[in-house]
């Protein structure tokens, strides 16, 4: 964060100072919401949490060196505090002030699936151009976005922000905090269908990102997926110049000759307005082609050549944990930890990636295992979507399906069995511990195990336990 005098902080957040020493020390360190991360000069934002209240830890943050605390009430002698009505809104105002003051170019992206993977790929491309601040993990809401924006310094060349939405107006609000010049929409799927009610409503919310872009004459660029009709239609909702990506003929940034390597990694010919080059990715699954094209579109806009883009995409890996994180154990078992989150679109993509990876393993007698849990926030479509995923596992010839959890897991198991070709190949277990016990007794060299569910299920415990089971040299080959 740029150095900020307390007087300026008070003005920006419209707060009231309490117990500020004289002379007041400036905020020179990071903005943190966890007192354990406080360092000298930091600003500690006391946010209420699900289990704890940040106000209760403000004293610890100050003892660790925090210069001042943002809070909704005075916190007593010895705790320098700026009191505001709402700490989250104060963080947003501070982020808006910082981005405006520095004039850092902002690139924002949204979509139903693939946001974090695309953000990771885009960040690695932009780093070739200059220092880039980007969203950590998937911290893409009204708290995570300001915290990301407040990491910007005078040296930052680009600010790359992932934007999520839980309803109409959420993305519009986020764009007021850090107005983007380049905005991209990856897809409109079924994630959060229970909250929005329809894909059309999801499209309405996601399209807010292009509505807020500056006109083409002022540098605004909307990057849209030509392969998704609901996204392609957003071109009518923006004054910015439109750049399409995809496999469609009309795409400006296009993938040709798309195929998977024997290891299940996507390869394609990248076509841009300035040239073509071949890409072979380190990531797994054909769904990453679309993510790579969206990232390539941003890179093209900031001046990278097709050859530079292709080289970087071929070397890039995920920067965020538990997203198709592949570990090859010393005994020949491969664990694919994709347990950070799940929705019907990403679940189908992961299953297809598993099937492709199993093609190579299958030649050596290995099997494919899908260890799956609930997909959250699907509303009335939950039964049908879980049933469909179970059926897809059968159609893709996945060797074993292990459904983990309660009702939703039972629906996955039901779908597989109702597809008609499976019997004991589909198993329903109660929890992660039971899944680990089952797999430990049956895995053998050459097997490939996919672990995936919504974040709330905590199924990463299965992948972590299995990846650490074997002594010797186990290698994480794609993270």
N, C-alpha and C positions, 0 to 999 in steps of 0.2 A: 504494500500500500504506500501511496505517496505520503510524505510527512504532512500532518494536519494539526494546526494549533487548536487547542480546546475551544477557543472563542469561535473559530470557524465551524467546528463540529456542532456547537450549540446552535449556531444560526442555521446550518443546513438541516438539522433534524428537528428544529423548532423545539428545543428542549430547555430545561431549567437546570443550571449547575448546582450541585450540592457537595460540600466538603472538598472542593477543589483547592489544592494547595497553591500558595503564591511563591514564586511564579509557577503557573501551571505547566507541567511537562507536556510537550506535544505528543501526539500519537505518531509513532514512527514504525511500529511493528505491524504484524498482521491483525486482521479482525478474526476473532475466534468465538465459538459458542460452547467450547468445552474448556473448563478451567485448567485441565491438564495440559492443554496446548498453549497456555499463556506464557509469553516471554516478555522480557523488558521492552516497554514501549507499546505493547499490544493494546487493542481495544477489545474488551470482553462484552459481548452482547448476552444479556441475561434473558434467555428465552424459556418459557414454560415448556416442559416436555411431557411425554405420556406418563413417565414414572417419577421424574424429578423436576424441580424448578430451578432454573439457572440462578435465580436470585440467592438461593441458599449457598451457592458456591462462589459468589462474587469475591468474598474475602480471600479465598484461596487464590483466585486469579490475580488479585492485587498483590498478595504476598509473593507471587511468582514474578511480579514486575509489571503487570498491566498498568498502563498509565491512567485509564479511566474505564468506567463501566456504563453501558447503556442499560437502563432499567426503567421500570414503570413506577418505582417508588424510591424514596431516599433509603440508603442502606446503612446509615450510621457513620459515626466518626471513624476516620481512617480509611474509608472506602470512597474515593472520588467518583462521583456519579453524575451523569447527565440524565435527568428524568424526562421520559417521553410518554405519550399516550399509548403507543404501540411499538414495541421493539422491532417487529418484523417490518413495519412500514418505515421506521427510522433507518433500518439497514437499506431498504430500497431507495430512500431519498439520498443516502450517502453514496450508494453505487451510482445513481444517476448523476450526482454532482461530480464524482470522480471521472466517469467516462466522458462527460461533457468537457470537463476541464482539460483532460489530456488529449481529447480528440482521437482516441484510438479507434481504428476501423473495426466495426462489429460484424461478425458473420453468425447467423442464427439458423438453427435447423430444428425441425419437428417431424413427426410421423408416428404411425401406430406401432411400428416395429423397426428395429435396426438403428435407432437413434444413437445409442452409445457406440456401437461398432462403427458407424459412419463417422461419428465425432472423433473417434480414435484414429481412423484412417486419415481424416481431414487434418487433424492436428499434426500428424507425422509429415504430411505434405507441406503444410504451412511452415513448419520448422525449417524446411529447406530454404525458405525465403527470409525468415527472421524470427526473433523471439516471439513465441505465441503463448498466451494464457488460454486455457481451455477448461471446460467443465470436468471436474473429477468424478469418476464413476458415472452415476446418473443423477447428480444433484441438480435437478432441472426445474425446481419450483421457486416459490417466492422467497425462500430462505437460501437455497443453494445457489441460485443465480446471482444475487447480490454478493454473496461470499466469494464467488468466482470473479465477478467484475472488480471487486476490491483488491484483488491480487495484481491488478495492472500497475505498471510503473511507466516512467518516461521512456524506458527502453523497449516496451512491448510494441511489436509490429502489428499483431492481430489479436483480437479477442474473439474466441470461438465459443458460442453458447448453445447448449442443448436446452430446448424448451418443451416442457410437458404441459398437459392440460387435463384438468378434472371436470371442466365444464366450459360453457360459452363465456368468453371474456377473459379467461385466464392468460392465454397467450398474448392477447392485446395488452393486458396489464404488464406482462414481462417485457414487452417491446418498448414500453414507456421508460423502463428503468435503464435499458441499454439499447437504444434504437439501432437496428441493423441496417447496413447498406446492402448486404447480400443476405437473402433469406431462402431457405430451401425446404421443400416438403417431400418426404421420401415416399409415403404411401398412406392410404386410408384403409385400415383393416378392422379387426373385430376386438382389439384390445380396448378395455373399458366400455364395452358395448352395454353393460348393465347400467352404467352411469349416464350414457348419452342417449340410449334408446334405439339408435339407428346409425348406419354408416354415413348417411347424409348429414346427420347432426355432428358426427365426428369430423366430417369434411368441413362443415361450417366453422368449427372451432379451430381446426388446423390451418385453414385458409386465412385466419386473422394475421398470420405472420407475413403474408405477401401484401395484404391490404395496407400495412403500415410502412412499407418500403417507400423511399423517396422515388420521384419520377425518374425515368430513364435519363433525362437530360441532366439530372443531378447525381447520376452514378448508381441508381438503384437497379439491382439485378435479382430476379426471381428464378430460382433453379427448381424445376418441376419434373416429376417422373412422367415421361411420355407413355409408359406402359400401364399406368393406372388412370382410368377414365375420370375418376373423381378428382384426382390431382391435376390432370391435364386441363380440366375445366377451370381450374383456379387462375389460369392465364387471363380470364376476363375480369378478375377481381383486383388486378394490380395495375399501377401506372408505371411500374418498373419494366425494364427490358427483360424478356423471358428467354431463358436458356433451358432447353429440354435435354434430359438424359434418359437412357434406356436402350432397349434392343429394337425399338420401333424404327422404321425407316426415317421418320421425320426428326428423330433425336439428333441434337447437335453434338452431344457427347455420347458415343454409341459403342456397344460391345458387339463384335462379330466373331463367328466361329467359337462360340462358348462351349466348353466341355470341361469335364473333370479329369484330373490325373488319376492314375491307379490308386493313389493314396487318398482320393476324395477332395483334392484341392482344386479350386476353380482356375481355369486358364481361358484367356480370350485375347482377341485383337482389339486394342483400344483405338478408336477413331475420333479425332478431334478436328476442329476447323483448321488447325495448323499442322496436322500430321497424324501418323499412325505408329503404334508400337505394340509389341507383344507383352502380355502380363501373365505371370504364373504366381498365384498368391500363396502365402504361407498359411492362411486361414483355411478352414474346412467348410465345405458346403456351397452349393451353387447360389444360394441366396446372397452371398457376399458380393456377387457381381454387381447387383444393383447398388449396394452400399459403396462399392469402389467407384462406380460411375458418378454417383453424386459427389463424392469427395474429389474426383478428377475434374468435375465441372468447376468447383471452387478453385482448384489449383490452376486451371486454365484461365480463370478470370483474374488471378493475381500474377499472371505472366509466365507460368511454367510451361515448358515445351512438352510435347507428347512423350518424348523419350525420357525426360526427367520424371514425369508423372508415372510412367510405366515402371521405371527402376525403383521408385520409392514404394509404389504399391506392391511390387514383388518382394520387397524386403520388410514390409510393415507387418506388425502383429497387433493383437489387441492390447490396449493399455489398461483395461479394466478387468478385474478378477471375475472368475466364474462365468465367463462367456465363451463357450466352446474352448475352454482351457484344456488342452490335451496333454496328458502325462503317459509316457510309455514306461511301464514298470520293468524292472530287471528280469522278471520271469516271462515277459512277452505279452502281458495283459495291458490293454490300452484303456485309460479312463478319460472320458470326455465330460468335464464339469461345465455344464451350461445351466446351472441351477440358480443364477441370479434372479431370473424372472421368466415368465412364460405367458403366452397368449396363443390362440389357435394358429395364427400365422407363423409365429416363431417356433411353435411346437412341430408343425408340419415340416418347416425348413430343417429343423434339427433332426427329425426322423429320416428325412431324405439324405442328409449328410451322413448319418449313421449307416444307412444302407450302402452309400457309396464307399465309405471307409471299410465296411465289412466285405466289399468286393475283393479287396486285396487280402484281407485277413482270411476270407473264406477259402481262398486258394490253398491256404496252409491248414485248413481244418478248423479255423476259428469261428466263433459265433458272435452274433450281435445281440446285445442286451439293451432294452429300453427301460430304464428305471424312472418312472414318471409319477408326478403328483398333481395336485389340483391346479387349475388355471382360475385365478380369481376374477371377480368383477365382470362376470358374463351375464348376470341377470337371468332372464327367462330362457336364454339360449344355452345355459350351462350344461344341461343334460345332453342336448343334441351335439354340442361341440365336443364334450368329453367322449361321447359314444363314437363320434366321427374319428377322433384321434386314435382310439383303440382299434377301430376298423382299419385305419391307414397303416398302423403297425403291421397288421396281418398282410395287407396288400403289398407292402414293401418287403415282405419276407424277413422281417426282423425275427431272429431266432427265439428270443424270450422277452416277454413283457412282464415287468414287476410293477404293479400299481401300488402306491404307498399312500396310506391315509384313510380318510373316512368316505363320505358319500361320493364325492367326485372321483376318487380312486376306484370305487366300486363301479362307477359308470364307465371308466376307461376299460376295466376288466370285462364288463358286460359287452361293450362294443366289440372287443377282440373276439370274445367267444361267440357272439351272435353273427360275426362275419362268416362263421361256419367252418373254417379250415383249421382251427386251433382247439386243443384240449388242455393238456397240462402245460402247454407253452405259455399260458397266461396265468399269473399268480397275483392274488391280492393280499398284501400284508398290512398290518396296522400302523407301523411307524418306521422311522429311519433305522432304528436299532434292529428291528426284525429284518429289514431289507439287507443290512450289512451282514447279519448272521447267515441269511440265505445265500447271498452271493459268495461269501467266504468259503462256503462248503461246496460251491459248484464251479467257480471260475477256473479256467485252464488256459495255458499259453495260446496266444492268437486271438483270444476273445476281445471284443471291443464293447465297452459299457458306456452308454449315454445316461447322464443323470440330469433331469430337468423338471422344474415345477415353478410356480409362482414364488416370489421371495418369502411370503409369509409361511410357507411350508417348511422352510429350513432344510431342504433336501441336500444342500451342499455338504452336510455332515456325512452323507453316504459317500460322496466322491472323495472327500478329504480322508476319510477312514480307509477307503479302498486304495487310494493312491499311496498311502503311507504304510501299507501292510507288508511290503516285501523289503527285506534288507538288501543292500547292494546299491547299484547305481540305477536309480530311476530318473528319467529325464523328462522335464517339461519341454515339449517340442513346439508348442504354440501357446502363448499367453497373451 
